[in-house]
Amino acid sequence: MACQTSSPRGRTERPWFPAFCDERDVPGGVCGMSMTLSFGAELRRLREERGLSLEGLARRLTYSKGYLSKVERGERAASIDLARRCDAALDAEGRLSGLIEDLVESGRQAGTGRRELMTAGAFSLLALSAPGRGAGRRTGTGTTAPVEFTPTALLREEYDRARRLGQCVDPAVLLPLLIEQGRTTARIAASTGGRTRSELLLLASRFAEFTGWMAQEAGDARAAIEHTAEAVDLAEEAGDLHLASYALVRRALVTFYDGDAAQTVALAGAAAENRRLPYRIRGLAAQREAQGHALGGDHLRCMRSLDQAHEFLAYATRDEASGPVIGTSNLPDPAAMVTGWCLYDLGRPKEAAEVLDRECARIPAHALRTRTRYGLRQALAHAAAGEVERSCAVAGELVGIAGEVRSATVAADVRRLDRELGRFRAHRAVRELQPALLEVLSTDRP
């Protein structure tokens, strides 16, 4: 397998997730001898400059002294994750991870076409919960509101059911149903007028957006582009200006998965700074901006953006509780969860694990896809912190679900977890988990 890395100013070749350069996959080429020698020399210089022994650094990183010695001598290639942890341990401000990323970027030529193919997958305009009008809706007084037999209400029920199905079934199986439901909604909208037409166009855009997200989860980048482009067109036709701005946040997610920290920050920052937008959109934009800063190794700016996200989302909860919810509906505190994700990318896995432990426990039981996505990142953080038994325990509860819900993004973290736990192959918990990990990886779509 070819070396794959991400860059604060560059991009990755692996679709859907910020990639990395695996220690066992780099025998030569642009990710070979020149990178390993340059990285190793700089790692040794920084370590000695800070008066830290190789054994001391190994203890901080939970790597063996022998392994780090080979990295310093250029005999083993460092992964981007290891580089980030070294940056954090040596207070190197992203210098080591940037060295790997810049060297690899200089030799890359073939990634553009694949990046274009994924442009709309994580673009996902929103997961919008419209004001409750469905059948059997509970009111504030505890009574049941009457069923509304209007096209918008009935089709909205179908949309909500489709989203729930998306949490627990293979996305490839769900796609034909989603496509037909979305197009039917658009055809009904075309036959109506006034407010009903606008409502149905917005709902059709949600169907198309969710279809694009499921196509991305199924690993079909071309279909994701097509459906997301359709969602954008429908939303614009409905005249929702906020959705156009929220598209910046989703585009930032695309560049984040593409490993482009600078573009992620630029796109998300533009939305976060727009004071005309609702607080929820600004909060989601600020947390995406924080992820971009984390990807680039900028701890200070990452924390500032996360503080903004917490503030904006708190205002949204207070001031916009009765309005539609944009973004995820399965995370009680999205900014807190993203904080854990960022800490991992900043090379601080122990801190990340503490946050992710707390937040993953709050994910609703029915949200299987969400639980798997963040739970595997939780397991990855524990593994990186050297907490092997805890990592395997968390992962053991999720690998079966991962095989059922099928996700290209989750599969990327399963591969990372398998590599991370590869440092502890002699551990009993790792040996017991290995067959389940291999089963998930064997059924992963190309």
N, C-alpha and C positions, 0 to 999 in steps of 0.2 A: 504494500500500500504506500502511496506517495505521501510525503510529508505535507501536513496541512496546518497552517497557523493563521492567527488573526493579528490585526495590527491596529494601533490607535489611529493610524492614518490610512490604513489599508483595508483589505477585505479578505474573506476566506473562500476556499474552494468547496468546503463541505456545505450542502444546503441545509437551511433551517436552523443551524445552531452555530455559535461561535466555535470555531474549530481549534485544534491544538496539534502540537507536534509530539507524537508519541515516542518515548524513549527507545522502543524496540523496533520502530518502523523507519529509522533514519540511517541507512547504511552509507549513503553518499549523495552526490548531486548537490543542488543548491542548498539543501538542508543537511549536508554532510559535513565534511571535514572543516571547511572554512567557518561554518557556524559554530560547531562544537568547540573548536580552538578559541575563537573570539569570545564566545560566551564563557568558557571555562576560565580564560585569563582574567576577564572582567570580574567574574564571581570571586576568584581568589584575591584580586586586588581589593575589592570592596570588603571582603571578609577580614583580611589582614589590616586594612585601614581602620576597621572598627575594633581591632584587637580581639577578634573572636577566633577560637580554634576550629578546626574542621569538625572535631568531635562535638564541640558546643553547638555549631550550626546544625549538625545532624540531629542533635537532641531537639532543637527548636522545630525542625521540619518533620520529625519522625521518619527520616530517611536514614539508611545505614551510612556510616562513615566511609566504608569502601565504595559505595555507589557514588557519593558526592565527590570522592577523590577522583574517580574515573571521569566524572563530569568536568572537574577542574582541569584535568589533563587532556581533555578533548577526546577521550575514548568512548564516552557515551553522550548522546544528545539529550538536552534538557527539554521537557515538555513546557508548553506555555504555562500550565498550572504550576509546575515547579518553579519556573522563573518568577511568577507572581508571588509565590510564597517566599522566595529568596528576597524579592524586593521589599516585602513587608518585614521580614526578619532583620534585614540590613538597612531598613529605612532608605531604600535606594530610589524612591519616587518614580518607579516605573522604568528605570534605566535598563535593568536586565531583560524584562519582558519586551521592552522596546527594541533591544538589540536583536533578539531572535526575530521579532516581527519585521523589522526593517530589512534584515538580511534575506529573509524568505521572500518578502515582497519584491525585492530587486530581481528575483529570478522567476517570478510568476508572469505568465502570459495568457493562460488559457481559461481563466475563471469567468470572463465577462459574460459569455453566452448563458452560463448557468445562472448567474446572478439575475440576468434579465428575465429568465424563465420563472424565477421565484418572486418577482416584484410585487404581486398582489397577494400572495399567500398569507403572510402575517400582517398585511395591510388592514385586514379585518376592521371595517369601519366601526362596529360596535356590537355589544350584546345588550340590546335595548329592551328594557321591560317597560312596556307602555302602561299608563294608568289602568289599574285593575278593572276589567270589564268582562272577565270570563265567566263561564257558567259556574254557579255555586260559589261565587266569590264571597269571602267573609268580610263583613263590614266592621267598623270600629266598635260597634256595640255588641258584636258577637253574633248577630243575626246573619242569615244568608241572603245575599242580594239576588234578585231574580235573574234568570238567564236572559241574555240579550241575543236575539236571533237576527243580528245584522251581519252583513258580509265581513265587516272589520272585526267584530267580536269573535265570530266563528273561526275565521282564518287565523286570528291571533292565538286562539286555543291550539290550533294545529302547529303554529310556530313554537309555542311554549313546549308542546309535547316533543317536537323534533329536537329542541335543544336538550331536553332531558334525556332523550334517546342517545344523543351525541356524547353524553357522559359515560355511557355504559356499553356501547356496541362498536364494532369495527366501522370506522368512518366510510370505508369503501362500500360497505353494504348499505349504508344510509344515503349515499349520494344520489342514486336515482330518484328516491322519494323526495329529497330536498329540491332537486332540480325541477321536478314536475310541480310541486307545491308552489315554488317561487314563480314559475311561469304562469301558472293558473291565477295566482294573485295579481300579477301584472296584467293579464288579459281582462280580469274583472275590473281592475282599476280603469283600464282604457274604455270600458263601457259605461262608466259613471262620470259624475262631475262634482264640482264644488269640494267641500271638505272631505267627503267620502273618498273622492279620487286621490287627494293628497295623502290621506291616512293609508290607503291601500298601496300607493306608490312607496311610501316609507316602509310599510310592512314587506312589500316585495323586495325592497333593497336589503332588509334584514335577512330574508331568506337567502338572497344571493350572496350576501356577506358571509353568512354562516356556512353556506355551501362551499365558498372559497376556503374558509378555515378548515372544514372537514377534508377538502381536497388536499390541503397542505398537510394535515395530519396523516392522510393516506399516502403522502409522498408523491403526489401528482402535481408537479409545479405548473405545468402548462394549463391544466384545468383550473388551478387556483387563480392564475392570472385572469383567465376568461371570466370566471364568476365574480371576482372582485371588481373587475372593470365594469361589469353589468351593475353591480351594487352601487358603484360611484355614480353611474349615469342615472339610475333610478332615484337616488337620493337628491341629486342636483335637480332633476325634473320636479321633485316634490318641493323644492325650495327651502330645504333645511340648511341654513348657512353654518350652523354649528357643526354639522357633520363634515362639511368641507374642511373646517379647521381641525377636527379630530382626526382627519385623514393624515395629518402631519404626524400624529402620535403613532399611527399604525405604520406609516412609512418608516418611522424611526425604529419600529420593531423589526421591520425587514432588514434595515442596515445593521441593527444590533445582532440579529441572527447571522448576518453576513460578516460579522467581525469588524465593522467599520465604526470605530468609536467616535471619530470626529464628525461624521455625517449624522450619527445617532444624536449626538449632542446638539448639532445645528438644527435639525428638524424638530426635535422635541422642545428645545429651548425657544423656538419661534412660537410654539403654541403656549408654553408655560408663561411667557412674558406678555401675551395678549390679554389685556385687562377687560376686553369686551366679551371674553368667553366665560361660560359658567365655571364655577370653582371646581366642579368635578373634572371637567376636561383639563383644566390647568393643573390639577393635582395629578392626574394620570400622566400628563406630559412631563411634569417635574420628576416623577419617579422613573420614567423612561430616560430622561436626561441623566439622572443619577446612574442608571445602568450603563450609559455611555461613558460617563466619567470613570466608573469602576473598571470597565473594559480597558480604558486607557491608563489605569493605574493611578488616577488622581483621587486620593482619599479625601482630601479637604473639600474639593468641589462636589464630590459624590455626597458627602454628608450634608453639605449645604442644600443640595437639591432635594435630598430626602426630607430635610426639615421643612422645606417649602411644600413638598408633597403632603406631609402630615398636616400642615396648616391648611392648605387649600381643601383637602378632603374633609377635614373637620368642619370647615365652613360649609361645604357642600351638604354634609349630613344635617347641619343645623338649619340651613336656609333653603335647601332644595329637596327635602325629604319626600315631598308629595309629587315631585316631578319624575320623569323617566330616568332610569338608571343606565348610564353609559359605561361600558366596560364589563369586567367580570362581575358576576353576581354570587360567586361561590367563595369569595375570600372576605371574611369579616373585616380585616384590616389590610387592604392591598399594599399600602406603603410599608407596613411592618414586614410583610412577606418579602417584598422586594429588597428590603434592608438586608435580610439574610442572604438573598441571592447575591447582592452586591458585595457583601463581606467575603463571600467565597471567591468571587472574581478578583477581589483586592488581595487575595493571598492570606486571608485570615479565617481559615476553616473552623477553628474551635469556636470563635465568636459567631460565625455563621451557623454552626450546628445548634448553639444555644437558642438563637432566634428562631430558626426553622423548627426546632423541637416544639417550641411554644405555639407558633402559628399553624403548623400542620395539624396540631391537635384540635384546632378550631374549624377545620374544613368539614362541611356537612358530609355525613356518611354516604349520601346518594351521589355525591360529586366524584365519581370514580376516576375520571380522566384528570381532574384537578388534583385529587389526592395523589395520584400516581406521578404526575409531573413534578409537583413540589416535594413529594415524599422521597423520590429518587435523588433529588438534589440534596435533601436532608441526609440521606444515606451517604452520598458522595462527600459531603462536608465532614461527617464523622470519620469516614475512611481516610480522608486527607489529614485529619487531626490525629490519626493513629488509634482511633477508638474502634477497633475492628469488630468486636462483638456487637456493639451498638449499631454499627453500620449494617452488619449482616442481619440483625434482628429487624431493623426497619425495612431493608430491601426484601427480606423474606416474606413480609406481609404484602408486598406490592408487585413482585415479579409475575405472579399469577394474573393479577389484574392487568398488568402491562400487556400480557399476551392476548387478553380479551379485547381491550379497547383499541389496541394497535395505534401507535403514534410515532411519526418520524422524529419529532422532537424528543419524546421520551426515549426512543431507541438510541438517540445520540448520548443521553446520560447513562443508559445501560452500558453502552460501550465504554464510556469514561469510567464508570464504576468498576467494570471488569478489569480495566487496566490499573486502576488505583489499587484494587484489592490484589492485583498480581504481585505486589510487593510483600504480601503476607500469605503466599500460597501454602505455607506449612501450617497455618492456623486452622484449627479444626472447623471453626465456623465458616471460614472461606471455602474449605473443601466441601462442606455440606451445601453451601449456597451455589457453588459453581454449576452444577447440572441445570438448575433453574435459570441461571443467567444465560447459559449456552442455548437453552431451549428458546428463550425470547429472542436472542440474537439470530438463531437459525431460521426463525419465521419472519425476521425483519425484511421489509420490502427493499429492493435496491433503490 
